[in-house]
Amino acid sequence: MSHDARPAVRAPGSSRLAILAAATELFAEHGYDQVTIRDIAARADLSPAMVMKCGGSKRELFLRSATITPPPLPDVPRSQLGARLVDDLLGRARRDAIEPLARALNLRLSAPDGESVSRRFTAGYLDPLAERLGGDADARLRAELVVAALAGLAATTRIFDTPAAGAAPDEVVRRYGAVIQQLIDG
């Protein structure tokens, strides 16, 4: 390695932040099994040894970086929640923004400790929606069904570019939003 190609020298705190940011991006993009410490080091512009020193093992980095941050529930009347959830999801796809539901699926499928991702997913998605729907056992079931249906839409939108291919977004919101609303209403 030439002197010019050496990773930048940073303060330990900024190195930790760069490592965590790199790990977060890479695990979200490629999953646990496809990412190496060398990949994280290259993305963070640090040496693999520095990644291990400041960030810990690959498993530790995954567990720290596997955050699931759902968007806040829309502040709309409950009768409009289904359409709004679908519209928000499709809006993120059109902007090519991170889709938290698709990210959660990818993280869970590749996690060395799937239970930790499941707990974060439940706390971030299911618990707030179940509470919004009434907080009882039936509300919990409806929340699980809503999230399952939205996760399916998120996955097919991101992986197969459907239903966006050829359908007007308003029509997708109208039709799929009605399905989500039925699940919300029980």
PEURKA-V97250 format. One record per pair of residues at least 24 apart in sequence whose ideal C-beta (glycine too) atoms are under 6 Angstrom apart, sorted by the first residue. I is the first residue (numbers start at 0). J is the second residue. D is the distance in Angstrom with one decimal. If there is no record, write none. Layout:
# PEURKA-V97250
I & J & D
I & J & D
This chain:
# PEURKA-V97250
6 & 44 & 5.0
6 & 45 & 4.6
6 & 46 & 5.4
7 & 44 & 5.3
14 & 53 & 4.8
15 & 53 & 5.0
17 & 43 & 4.2
18 & 43 & 5.0
18 & 50 & 5.4
18 & 53 & 5.7
18 & 54 & 4.0
19 & 64 & 5.6
22 & 60 & 4.3
22 & 64 & 4.2
23 & 64 & 4.1
26 & 61 & 5.7
26 & 64 & 5.8
27 & 102 & 5.2
30 & 105 & 5.7
30 & 109 & 3.1
31 & 61 & 5.4
31 & 109 & 3.9
31 & 110 & 6.0
31 & 111 & 5.8
32 & 109 & 5.7
58 & 111 & 5.1
65 & 106 & 4.9
65 & 116 & 5.7
67 & 103 & 4.9
67 & 119 & 4.7
67 & 120 & 5.4
67 & 123 & 4.8
69 & 99 & 4.9
69 & 123 & 4.7
69 & 124 & 5.1
72 & 131 & 5.7
80 & 183 & 5.6
81 & 176 & 4.6
81 & 179 & 3.5
81 & 180 & 3.0
81 & 183 & 5.4
82 & 172 & 5.4
82 & 176 & 3.2
84 & 179 & 5.8
85 & 172 & 5.0
85 & 175 & 4.8
85 & 176 & 4.4
85 & 179 & 5.9
86 & 172 & 4.7
88 & 153 & 5.8
89 & 168 & 5.5
92 & 156 & 4.7
98 & 153 & 5.0
98 & 157 & 5.9
100 & 149 & 5.8
100 & 150 & 4.7
100 & 153 & 4.1
101 & 153 & 4.6
101 & 154 & 5.8
101 & 157 & 4.9
141 & 182 & 5.8
141 & 185 & 5.4
144 & 182 & 4.6
145 & 179 & 5.8
145 & 182 & 4.8
145 & 183 & 6.0
148 & 179 & 5.9
